[in-house]
């Protein structure tokens, strides 16, 4: 996700910020562009559009759970919108543990099936169990490690 989306929600600003980050990768002839960790499907659609302009294979994963994106767009709709934006590989990434991630990706698959769309699905869950409420409140792996190390030091 970009700072521009948080501040202006302007497509040109968002794509300019993403373009700046992609330039060094494109100059070094990467094989695959992964646009990931977006919490809002609108920003993801803009990221997919930009990534496709480089004529490289892309994968797009969102930072969402079973309740959908930050604006409340359900996972089923996020999946359909990502596929319609042109991403051949879509999915979710590391906000939740494998169980919640599978629940979310299942909803995405259902949305794609209902829309008659077929893309590859990708899932990158956390390697530990995390309560959905904790993740939605912004609890991260770094928080987990900090709390764990404090407990070990006492």
PyMOL commands that set and color helices and strands:
alter all, ss='L'
color gray80, all
select helices_A, chain A and resi 3-7+11-27+41-52+75-85+98-115+132-136+141-153
alter helices_A, ss='H'
color red, helices_A
select strands_A, chain A and resi 32-38+57-62+89-92+120-123
alter strands_A, ss='S'
color yellow, strands_A
deselect
rebuild
show_as cartoon
